[in-house]
Amino acid sequence: MSNQSENENQVGKVIERKDNYVTVEIERHSACKNCGACDFGMSGNKTSELELENTVNAEVGDEVVVDMEGKDIVLASFLIYLFPLFSLVLGLFLGNMVAAEINGDENLIGLAFGILFMGFSYTGLKMYDNKVKTSQPQKFKPKILKKLTTN
């Protein structure tokens, strides 16, 4: 598999074809190669497999260019990781303020508010995900742009 890239795109190798879809193995993007969040650092696997619509009639063994929109990756990362964290911190802060006003246990009420706000953030993310799936189904999905080699 090649580690070349074109602009923000990744080059991957088709490892399986099924109907109108192919499974493409790509090396993880340089921005997340060392993160380990996908496998929680448990394996040395530096590749990912993506099931993508086969718009270029690729066959097993072909190298293809996969479009991974940089701005969509950043937005998705923010939504998945930072938004719930910010919600948790906001809930902790507001819970402490409420506890101070009612002379309650700041730790307990802060924790309850934090968990509640984080739960709301996940519910909001799920609603946003459902909306995006119906109104913009291709928004966060990588696409095959072209075939580089034919096997």
SULPE-V175563 format. One record per residue. N is the residue number from 0. RES is the residue in one letter. OMEGA is omega in degrees with one decimal (* if undefined). Layout:
N|RES|OMEGA  N|RES|OMEGA
This chain:
0|M|-177.5  1|S|177.9  2|N|179.7  3|Q|173.3  4|S|175.8  5|E|-174.5  6|N|178.7  7|E|-174.6  8|N|178.2  9|Q|174.6  10|V|-179.9  11|G|-178.7  12|K|178.3  13|V|-179.4  14|I|178.5  15|E|176.0  16|R|178.5  17|K|-178.1  18|D|-178.6  19|N|-177.9  20|Y|174.7  21|V|172.4  22|T|-176.7  23|V|175.9  24|E|179.5  25|I|170.7  26|E|-179.5  27|R|179.9  28|H|-177.4  29|S|-179.3  30|A|-177.0  31|C|-175.6  32|K|-175.8  33|N|-174.9  34|C|-179.2  35|G|-177.2  36|A|-178.2  37|C|-179.5  38|D|178.2  39|F|175.9  40|G|-174.1  41|M|-179.5  42|S|177.8  43|G|-176.8  44|N|-179.1  45|K|178.1  46|T|175.4  47|S|175.9  48|E|179.9  49|L|172.9  50|E|-173.5  51|L|174.8  52|E|-176.2  53|N|-176.5  54|T|-176.6  55|V|179.4  56|N|179.8  57|A|178.0  58|E|177.2  59|V|-179.4  60|G|179.1  61|D|170.7  62|E|-177.3  63|V|174.7  64|V|-178.9  65|V|179.6  66|D|177.3  67|M|-176.4  68|E|-178.1  69|G|-178.4  70|K|177.6  71|D|177.5  72|I|179.3  73|V|179.7  74|L|179.6  75|A|178.7  76|S|177.5  77|F|-176.6  78|L|-174.9  79|I|-172.9  80|Y|-171.0  81|L|-178.3  82|F|176.7  83|P|178.4  84|L|176.8  85|F|179.0  86|S|177.7  87|L|-179.1  88|V|177.4  89|L|178.2  90|G|176.9  91|L|-179.4  92|F|-179.2  93|L|177.4  94|G|176.5  95|N|178.6  96|M|179.2  97|V|-179.7  98|A|179.1  99|A|179.8  100|E|-176.2  101|I|-179.1  102|N|178.5  103|G|178.0  104|D|-175.4  105|E|-178.9  106|N|-177.3  107|L|-178.7  108|I|176.7  109|G|178.3  110|L|179.9  111|A|178.4  112|F|179.7  113|G|179.2  114|I|178.7  115|L|179.8  116|F|178.7  117|M|175.9  118|G|176.4  119|F|-179.8  120|S|178.4  121|Y|176.3  122|T|177.4  123|G|177.7  124|L|178.5  125|K|177.8  126|M|177.5  127|Y|178.8  128|D|178.4  129|N|178.8  130|K|-179.8  131|V|179.8  132|K|-178.4  133|T|-175.1  134|S|-179.7  135|Q|-172.1  136|P|-178.5  137|Q|-171.1  138|K|-175.8  139|F|-178.1  140|K|173.7  141|P|-179.5  142|K|173.3  143|I|-179.4  144|L|-179.4  145|K|176.5  146|K|177.2  147|L|-179.1  148|T|176.1  149|T|-179.4  150|N|*
